[in-house]
Amino acid sequence: MRKQDMNRDWIATAKTLSQALPYLQRYADATVVIKLGGHAMGSDEAMDEFARDVTLMRQVGVNPVIVHGGGPMINSMLERLNIQSEFVDGKRVTDAETMEVVEMVLSGLVNARIVQAISEQGGRAVGLSGKDSGLIVCEHEDPRLGLVGRPTRVNPRILRDMADKGIIPVIAPLGMGDGGETFNINGDTAAGAIAAALKADRLLLLTDVAGVKNAEGDVLTELTAAQIREMVVDGTIAGGMIPKTETALEALEGGVRAAVILDGRAPNACLLELFTEHGAGSIIRKG
């Protein structure tokens, strides 16, 4: 019989699990909407890690809802098919031909990949889009952009039914118009609308930056909605961070308890944010 000595790594692991208890209790039966994009979708290893994390979340009683992007995959497929794109103010015009590719990539390739990754980790996931069961109804965001939509109504009943059955929804950011047309929706926007409809406890926006930074470049771990607005006005928040913070503020106005902009490149980012004292990004509260 081989004698087994305790080592520091094992003790540290046990201590981490013990310290997580109040957070596990805090998030029991909580709804957490996660916008998946960027680095977390960039490799099989990152995808497997993310899938393991959300499976663990479901196992300990959290109700994760995943909304994913897929811009780089769409761009790659359009290039392969030699479909030329027109841009207005830096945004791609989604015509009928482009929309076919968008739906194929988002609902087919990307969505199926995430569902499979979760299933391989022992989780139960079902893929759907905002078109299913009237989940997201849209209007034109800007007629110049074609079939790009802004959510006007969200019916989360199907998501609540899945949560009751222990199923993780994986949602492609597509929606239906009142006339039956299919709309492409920005992934952050779709996640924020779904989080508000569910009155989610948390909206986690995974990005490829460490979080919201001040003028000196330091990541701010806690902010209020008023502080976010001030930082946008004075230019501290700029570029691609503006639409993410706008999504966060709209979600808070819709009833989400808090939104977090966090670094999807960090290992186990979602677990660090939910189940540790220090978190993993910038948490934004209404005030």
N, C-alpha and C positions, 0 to 999 in steps of 0.2 A: 504494500500500500504506500502510495507516494504522499509525503507530507506537503501540504499547501500552505505557504505563508501569505499573510495579508500584505499587500503592498500599497503604496501611497495612491496609485491611480484608482485602485478599487475603492479605497476609503473616500477619495474625492468624489467618485461617481455616486456612492451611497449618500454622501452629504448633499450633493446636488439634488438628488431625487427627494431627499427629506425636505430640503428648503423649498422645493417646488410645491409642496402640499397646499399651502394657502392659495396659490394661484390655480392649482387644479380645482380646488373647491370654488374659487371665485368664478371660473369659467365653465363650471358644470352646467350643461344645457344652454350655453350661450351660443348665439349665432355669430360667426365670424366670416365676413366676405373677403376673399383674397383675390386681388387682381394679379394674375401671373403673367409676367413678360420679361423681356430683357435677358440677363444672364441665366436666370433660372430655367429658361427654355433653350439655352444655347448648346447644351451637351447632354449626352445620355446620363452621365454621372450626376449632373445638377438636377436633371429631371427625376432620377431615381431617389435622390436625397429629398427633394420636395415631396414626392409621392409618399415616401416613408414618414415624413413629418405630418402630412395631413391625415394619413392613416392612423398615426399615433393620436393626433388630436381627436379624431372620431372615436377612437378606442377609449379615451378617458372622458368622454361625454360632451365634447365640443361639437357643434354642428357647423363644419366648414362648408362654404359655398365658393366655388372657384369660377372666376370669369377670366378668360385668357385672351391674349392678343394674338398676333401672327403677322405683323407687318413685313418683316424680313422674308418670311416664307412666301407671302403674296408677291412681293417684289421679284423674288427669284422665279416664281412660276410665270409671271407676266413676261419676264425676259425670255424664258424658255419657249413660251408660246409666241414670242415676237409681237406682243400686243403693246402698242405705243400708248403712253399716258399723257394726258393734258393736265396742267396744274394751274390753279387759281390761288394767288396769295400763298404759294408754297404748299397748298393742299391738293392731293390727287383728286381729279374728277372721276367719279365712279359712274361710268355709263353702263348700259345693259351688258355689254360684252365683258367688261371688267368685273361686274357684279357676279357673273357666272363663275369666274376664277376665284373671287373672294369667298363665295359660299363654298366652293369645292375645297379650298385650302382650309378655311376655318372650321367648317362643320365636318369635313372629312379628315384630312391629314392631321391637323393639329389637335383637334378635339379627341380623335381616336387614340392618338399617341399618349395624351395625358390620362385618359381612362385606362388604357392598357397598363401604364406605369403604376397607377394606384392599385389595380387588380393584382399586379405582380407582387405588390407589397402586402397583400392580404386584405386590402380594403374593398369596399363595394362602391363602385362609382357608375354613374349613368351620364352619358353625353347628351346634350340637347342644345338648342339655340333659342334666342329670344323669340323666334317664330313659333315655337311649340306651345300649345295650349294658351295662346294669347299672352305669353309671358311679357313681351315688350311691344308696345304699340308706339310708332314713331311718326313724326312729321319731318319735312325737309329741313335740314339744318341751314342750308343755303342753296337755293335753286341752282346757283351757278356750279355747285359741286355735284349735281346729279343725285344719285341714290345714296347720299350720306344722310343719316337720320339722327334726330334728337328725340330721346324718349319723352313721350307725353303721358303714358300710362304704363304701369307695371302691375301684373297680377301674380303675386308670389305663391298662390295656393299650391301649385305643383311642387314648389321647393319645400314648403312646409310638410307636404305629404311625404316627400323623400326623406326629410329629416326624421319624421316619425318612424320610418322604416330602417333607419340607420344607413341611408344611402347618401353618398357625397355627389351633389350635382356639379357637373363640369359644363360651363355655358359658353358657347360661341357668341360673340357680340354682334348678332344680327337681329333685326326686328321687322315687324310688318307694318305697312301703312294702312290707313282706313280703306284704301282702294285695293288692298291685296298685294301691293308691291313689296319687294324685299329691300330692306335698307341695311347698309353697312354702318355700324356704330363704333365710335372710338371706344377702345376697351376700358379705359379709366372711367369714361362717362357711363358706360353700361354698368360697370361695377358699382359706381356711386348710386345710380338709380335703383339698382336691385337692393343694395344695402339699406337705402332709405325706405323702400317698400317693406322690407323685412324688419325695420327698426332694429337693425343689427347692433350688437354690443361693440363690435369693432369692424372697421374697414381697413384692411392692410393693402397698401399700394406698393408692390415690389418694384424697385427701380434699380438703375445701375449707378446710383450715387449714395453716399452715406446717409443723407437726410437733408433737412432744411438747414442752410448755413447762414450765419450772420455776416456782417460786412467784413469781419476779420477772417472769415473762412472756417470758423468753428461750427461744428454741428450742434444745433439746439435740440435738446431732448424733449422739452415741453414748451408748447406755445398755445396761445388762445387765438380764437378767430380774429379778434381785434388786432392782435400783433401781426398776424399774417397779412391782413389788409394794409397795415402801415408799411410793412416791408415790401409789399408790391408797389405801393405808391412811391416810396423813396428809392426804388430800383434795386434793393437788396435781393429780392426774389425776382428773377428774370428768366427769360428763355423758356426752356422746356419745363421748368419747375412751376411756372405760372398755371398752366392747365391742370397740373396735379393738385396744387393747392386749391384751385377753384373747385375741382371735383370734391376735395375734402370738405370745403366750406358748404357746398350744396348738400352733401350727405348729412352734415351736422344739422343744417336747417331742416332736413327731412326727417330727423329723429334718430340718427345714428349717435351713439353715446360718445364715440371718439374715433378719429381717423389717424392712421399712422403711415408716414412715408418712410420706408425702410429699405436698406441695402439688400437686394436679392442676391448679391454676390457673396454675402457673408454665410458661412455654413450654418444651417439650421436657423435661419433668420426668424422664421415664424415662431418657432419654439422659444427662442431667446426673448422675443417680444412678449409673448403671452405668459411664459412660465418662469421668468427670472425677474429679479428686482430691478436690474439696470436696463432691461429692454434692448432694442436693437435699432432704433431709428428716432424719428421726430414725431411725437404724439401731439395731436391738435385737438383741443377741446373747445366747446362753444364759449366757455368763459365762466 
